[in-house]
Amino acid sequence: MIVAVGLSGGVDSAVTAALLKEQGHAVVGVTMKLWQEGRYRGGCKDACFGPGEAEDIARSERLCRQLSIPYHVFDVSDEYEKIVLGYFRGEYLSGRTPNPCVRCNAFMKFGVLPHLACKSGIRFDNFATGHYVRIQKENGICRLFRGLDAAKDQSYFLYRLKQDQLKNLLFPLGTYQKTEVRKLAVKFGLEVQDKPDSQDFYSGEYAELLNTSARPGKIVDVSGKMLGSHQGFWNYTVGQRKGLGISAGEPLYVLEVNACRNEVVVGKKEHTIQHELLLDDVSWISEEPDGPVLAKIRSVSKLYPAVYQDRKLFFPDGVFAVARGQSAVLYRGEELLGGGIVKEAK
């Protein structure tokens, strides 16, 4: 079987390629080139998008030479600008909280990249990545499950994948612990065996991607009383407690970022607890649920017991500080069902 592997320059994708090669598959390495010199400054953080991409590509090229497999790089910087960065900018400046990683996975890593690989004449039967997620294929239906390493599980970011994408995907690391993957990297003699994981979406400051100037406005409490001022509502996020630039007798949290009024609304912790979400732009792996589910609001948050019905998500015990624009991702046990974008929270 011929398998195209999406390589990022990190340990997970490198071990994925080495494992598949060891299993006897014909492997082809493919990488997205996202960065365009001169368009953004970037920074020093280890991130998916930044000027450090050139070294990541060089690492991937050396890996492919080591494994004696072909390697191809596709410049998708224009598509990334439109699909991911344009969305990121639009959401933030509308007062919502975007999730660029969800969008990148659905439309770029599992959309644009394999499409361009096919279009360029590369023949492959399956497409694989180093995501920590499990896939099962039975009777023509594909189902996704959380990775066995709960600390590294990446299913949250893949909830928008469709059946026509899933049918040709492989996730070889879904049943591994991260410590085991590091040991495999040592076994295979890979130079990336100690490379830290990327923790950020962008290596620089988000303000640069927004490309907007300061817009002074008010910080107010739930009654509308002015408590302070801000230089741009996009610098605040729902649930934020530190760095508000105001003093009060008790801790205050951001409750709302209102782009229309150019206001940041703050309140007490009890005001941050919400019990009902209305979802928009829902997407399901196989079928839409109806009834008890487990819900994840942020990639690093716990799973909350909830009830889903007709785009509404109810939390009996409440959930902390949900922002419009975030992804609410639903599970039944270990199985990823899908999810949607938070339109309203109350």
C-alpha positions as CSV (number, residue, x, y, z in Angstrom):
1,M,0.0,0.0,0.0
2,I,1.2,3.5,-0.8
3,V,0.8,6.0,2.0
4,A,1.3,9.7,1.9
5,V,2.4,11.1,5.3
6,G,1.9,14.7,6.2
7,L,5.2,15.8,7.7
8,S,5.6,18.8,10.0
9,G,9.2,18.5,11.1
10,G,8.1,17.1,14.5
11,V,8.6,13.8,16.3
12,D,5.0,12.6,15.8
13,S,4.8,12.8,12.0
14,A,8.4,11.5,11.7
15,V,7.6,8.4,13.8
16,T,4.4,7.9,11.8
17,A,6.5,7.8,8.6
18,A,9.1,5.4,10.1
19,L,6.4,3.1,11.5
20,L,4.6,2.8,8.2
21,K,7.9,2.2,6.4
22,E,8.8,-0.5,8.9
23,Q,5.4,-2.1,8.3
24,G,6.2,-2.6,4.6
25,H,4.3,0.3,3.1
26,A,5.6,2.5,0.3
27,V,5.7,5.9,2.0
28,V,5.7,9.4,0.5
29,G,6.4,12.5,2.6
30,V,4.4,15.6,1.9
31,T,4.5,19.0,3.7
32,M,2.5,22.3,3.5
33,K,4.6,25.4,3.2
34,L,2.5,28.1,5.0
35,W,5.0,30.9,5.8
36,Q,5.6,33.6,3.3
37,E,8.6,35.8,4.1
38,G,7.8,39.5,4.4
39,R,4.1,39.0,5.0
40,Y,4.4,38.7,8.8
41,R,7.2,39.1,11.3
42,G,6.5,36.1,13.5
43,G,8.4,35.4,16.7
44,C,10.5,32.9,18.6
45,K,7.8,30.6,19.9
46,D,7.7,27.0,18.6
47,A,4.5,27.1,16.6
48,C,2.7,25.7,13.5
49,F,2.9,29.1,11.7
50,G,6.1,31.1,11.9
51,P,9.5,31.8,10.3
52,G,10.9,28.6,11.9
53,E,9.1,26.7,9.2
54,A,12.2,26.6,7.0
55,E,14.0,24.5,9.5
56,D,11.0,22.2,9.9
57,I,11.0,21.6,6.2
58,A,14.7,20.9,6.3
59,R,14.2,18.4,9.1
60,S,11.5,16.6,7.1
61,E,13.7,16.5,4.0
62,R,16.5,14.9,6.1
63,L,14.1,12.4,7.5
64,C,12.9,11.3,4.1
65,R,16.5,10.9,2.9
66,Q,17.2,8.8,6.0
67,L,14.1,6.6,5.3
68,S,14.8,6.6,1.5
69,I,11.3,7.9,0.7
70,P,10.3,10.6,-1.8
71,Y,9.5,14.1,-0.4
72,H,7.4,16.9,-1.7
73,V,6.6,20.4,-0.5
74,F,3.5,22.3,-1.5
75,D,3.3,26.1,-1.1
76,V,-0.2,26.7,0.2
77,S,0.6,30.1,1.8
78,D,-2.1,31.9,-0.2
79,E,-4.8,29.3,0.7
80,Y,-3.7,29.4,4.3
81,E,-4.1,33.2,4.3
82,K,-7.6,33.0,3.0
83,I,-8.9,29.9,4.8
84,V,-7.3,30.2,8.2
85,L,-5.8,33.6,8.8
86,G,-8.8,35.4,7.2
87,Y,-11.2,33.5,9.3
88,F,-9.0,34.1,12.4
89,R,-8.9,37.9,11.8
90,G,-12.6,38.1,11.0
91,E,-13.7,36.2,14.1
92,Y,-11.5,38.2,16.5
93,L,-12.6,41.5,15.1
94,S,-16.2,40.5,15.5
95,G,-15.7,39.8,19.2
96,R,-15.7,36.0,18.8
97,T,-13.1,33.4,19.8
98,P,-11.8,31.5,16.8
99,N,-10.2,28.1,16.7
100,P,-7.7,28.2,13.8
101,C,-6.4,24.7,14.5
102,V,-9.9,23.1,13.9
103,R,-10.2,25.0,10.6
104,C,-6.7,24.2,9.5
105,N,-7.1,20.5,10.1
106,A,-10.5,20.3,8.3
107,F,-9.6,22.4,5.3
108,M,-5.9,22.5,5.0
109,K,-4.2,19.3,6.4
110,F,-6.9,17.0,5.3
111,G,-8.2,19.0,2.4
112,V,-5.8,21.2,0.5
113,L,-2.7,19.1,1.1
114,P,-3.9,15.6,-0.1
115,H,-5.8,17.3,-2.9
116,L,-2.6,19.1,-4.2
117,A,-0.6,15.9,-3.8
118,C,-3.1,14.0,-6.0
119,K,-3.2,16.9,-8.5
120,S,0.6,16.9,-8.7
121,G,0.5,13.2,-9.9
122,I,1.6,11.6,-6.6
123,R,-0.2,8.3,-6.3
124,F,-1.2,7.0,-2.9
125,D,-3.9,4.8,-1.4
126,N,-4.1,6.4,2.1
127,F,-3.1,9.6,3.8
128,A,-1.6,9.5,7.3
129,T,-0.7,12.0,10.0
130,G,0.8,11.9,13.5
131,H,-2.4,12.8,15.3
132,Y,-3.3,11.0,18.5
133,V,-6.7,9.8,17.5
134,R,-8.1,6.3,16.7
135,I,-10.1,5.5,13.6
136,Q,-12.3,2.4,13.0
137,K,-13.8,1.5,9.6
138,E,-16.7,-0.9,9.4
139,N,-19.4,-1.5,6.8
140,G,-18.4,1.6,4.9
141,I,-18.7,3.9,8.0
142,C,-15.7,5.5,9.6
143,R,-15.7,6.4,13.3
144,L,-13.2,8.4,15.3
145,F,-12.2,7.8,18.9
146,R,-10.0,9.6,21.4
147,G,-6.3,8.7,21.4
148,L,-5.3,6.3,24.2
149,D,-2.9,8.9,25.6
150,A,-5.5,11.2,27.2
151,A,-3.0,14.0,27.7
152,K,-2.2,14.0,23.9
153,D,-5.6,13.2,22.5
154,Q,-6.2,15.5,19.4
155,S,-9.7,14.4,18.5
156,Y,-11.1,17.8,19.5
157,F,-9.4,19.3,16.5
158,L,-10.7,16.8,14.0
159,Y,-14.5,17.0,14.7
160,R,-15.2,18.6,11.3
161,L,-13.8,15.8,9.2
162,K,-16.2,14.2,6.8
163,Q,-16.8,10.6,5.8
164,D,-15.2,11.1,2.3
165,Q,-12.0,12.4,4.1
166,L,-12.0,9.7,6.8
167,K,-12.3,6.7,4.4
168,N,-8.7,7.1,3.3
169,L,-7.1,8.3,6.5
170,L,-4.6,6.5,8.8
171,F,-3.7,7.5,12.4
172,P,-0.9,5.1,13.4
173,L,-0.2,6.9,16.8
174,G,-3.7,6.7,18.1
175,T,-2.9,3.6,20.3
176,Y,0.4,4.9,21.6
177,Q,1.5,6.9,24.6
178,K,3.7,9.9,23.9
179,T,6.5,8.3,25.9
180,E,6.3,5.3,23.6
181,V,6.5,7.5,20.5
182,R,9.7,9.2,21.9
183,K,11.2,5.7,22.5
184,L,10.3,4.7,18.9
185,A,12.0,7.9,17.7
186,V,15.2,6.7,19.5
187,K,14.8,3.2,18.1
188,F,14.6,4.6,14.6
189,G,17.5,7.0,15.2
190,L,15.5,10.1,14.3
191,E,17.0,13.5,14.9
192,V,13.7,14.9,16.1
193,Q,13.5,12.4,19.1
194,D,13.9,15.3,21.6
195,K,12.2,18.1,19.7
196,P,9.6,19.8,21.9
197,D,6.0,19.8,20.7
198,S,4.6,22.9,19.1
199,Q,2.2,24.5,21.7
200,D,1.1,27.6,19.8
201,F,-0.8,28.4,16.6
202,Y,1.4,31.5,15.8
203,S,5.0,32.1,16.8
204,G,4.4,35.9,17.2
205,E,1.8,38.1,18.7
206,Y,-1.8,37.8,17.6
207,A,-2.1,41.6,17.2
208,E,0.1,41.3,14.1
209,L,-2.2,38.9,12.4
210,L,-5.2,41.2,13.2
211,N,-3.5,44.1,11.4
212,T,-5.6,46.7,13.2
213,S,-4.8,49.8,15.2
214,A,-5.8,50.6,18.8
215,R,-9.4,51.3,19.4
216,P,-10.0,52.7,22.9
217,G,-13.2,51.6,24.6
218,K,-14.8,50.9,28.0
219,I,-14.5,48.1,30.5
220,V,-17.8,47.9,32.3
221,D,-19.5,45.7,34.8
222,V,-22.8,43.8,34.3
223,S,-24.8,47.0,35.3
224,G,-23.0,49.1,32.7
225,K,-20.8,50.9,35.2
226,M,-17.4,51.9,33.7
227,L,-14.5,50.3,35.6
228,G,-11.7,51.1,33.2
229,S,-10.7,51.4,29.6
230,H,-9.0,49.2,27.0
231,Q,-7.1,49.8,23.8
232,G,-8.8,47.0,21.8
233,F,-11.5,44.5,22.7
234,W,-9.7,41.8,20.8
235,N,-7.0,41.8,23.5
236,Y,-9.5,40.1,25.9
237,T,-11.1,36.7,26.0
238,V,-14.1,35.4,27.8
239,G,-13.0,33.9,31.2
240,Q,-9.9,36.0,31.4
241,R,-9.1,37.2,35.0
242,K,-5.5,38.5,34.9
243,G,-4.3,41.5,32.9
244,L,-7.6,43.4,32.9
245,G,-6.0,46.7,34.0
246,I,-8.7,47.4,36.5
247,S,-8.8,47.2,40.3
248,A,-11.7,45.8,42.3
249,G,-12.4,44.4,45.8
250,E,-12.8,40.9,44.4
251,P,-11.6,39.0,41.3
252,L,-13.4,39.9,38.1
253,Y,-13.6,37.9,34.9
254,V,-14.3,38.8,31.3
255,L,-18.0,37.8,30.6
256,E,-18.4,39.3,27.1
257,V,-16.4,41.0,24.4
258,N,-18.8,43.2,22.5
259,A,-17.5,44.4,19.2
260,C,-20.5,46.5,18.3
261,R,-20.3,48.6,21.5
262,N,-16.5,48.3,21.7
263,E,-16.9,47.2,25.3
264,V,-15.4,44.5,27.5
265,V,-17.9,43.3,30.1
266,V,-16.6,41.9,33.4
267,G,-18.3,40.3,36.4
268,K,-17.9,37.9,39.3
269,K,-17.0,34.2,38.9
270,E,-20.6,33.1,39.4
271,H,-21.5,35.1,36.3
272,T,-19.2,33.0,34.2
273,I,-21.1,29.8,34.7
274,Q,-23.4,28.9,31.8
275,H,-25.9,26.1,31.4
276,E,-27.1,26.4,27.8
277,L,-25.4,26.8,24.5
278,L,-26.8,27.3,21.0
279,L,-24.6,25.8,18.3
280,D,-24.3,26.9,14.7
281,D,-22.5,25.3,11.7
282,V,-22.8,21.8,13.2
283,S,-20.8,18.9,11.7
284,W,-21.2,15.2,12.5
285,I,-18.9,12.3,11.9
286,S,-21.7,9.9,11.2
287,E,-25.1,10.8,12.8
288,E,-26.4,13.7,14.9
289,P,-26.8,12.7,18.5
290,D,-30.0,13.3,20.5
291,G,-29.7,12.9,24.3
292,P,-26.8,12.5,26.8
293,V,-23.3,13.3,25.6
294,L,-20.0,14.4,26.9
295,A,-18.9,17.9,25.7
296,K,-15.5,19.6,25.4
297,I,-15.4,23.3,25.0
298,R,-11.7,23.8,24.8
299,S,-9.0,21.4,23.6
300,V,-7.4,21.3,27.1
301,S,-10.7,21.3,29.1
302,K,-12.3,18.3,30.8
303,L,-15.3,16.5,29.4
304,Y,-18.6,17.9,30.8
305,P,-21.8,15.8,31.0
306,A,-24.4,17.4,28.8
307,V,-27.6,16.8,26.9
308,Y,-27.8,17.6,23.2
309,Q,-31.0,18.2,21.2
310,D,-31.5,20.1,18.0
311,R,-28.4,22.3,18.1
312,K,-28.9,23.1,21.8
313,L,-26.5,21.8,24.5
314,F,-27.6,21.8,28.1
315,F,-25.1,21.4,31.0
316,P,-26.8,20.3,34.3
317,D,-23.8,21.3,36.4
318,G,-22.9,24.4,34.3
319,V,-19.7,25.1,32.4
320,F,-17.1,27.9,32.9
321,A,-16.9,30.9,30.6
322,V,-17.9,29.7,27.1
323,A,-17.2,32.3,24.4
324,R,-19.0,32.8,21.1
325,G,-17.0,31.3,18.2
326,Q,-15.5,28.5,20.3
327,S,-16.0,24.9,19.2
328,A,-18.2,22.6,21.4
329,V,-17.1,19.1,20.6
330,L,-19.3,16.1,21.6
331,Y,-18.5,12.6,22.5
332,R,-20.3,9.4,23.5
333,G,-17.8,7.6,25.7
334,E,-14.6,7.5,23.8
335,E,-16.2,8.1,20.4
336,L,-16.0,11.5,18.7
337,L,-19.5,12.5,17.4
338,G,-18.9,15.9,16.0
339,G,-19.8,19.4,17.2
340,G,-20.5,22.9,16.3
341,I,-19.6,26.6,16.8
342,V,-21.0,28.3,19.8
343,K,-23.5,31.0,18.7
344,E,-25.0,31.9,22.0
345,A,-24.2,31.0,25.7
346,K,-26.3,31.6,28.7
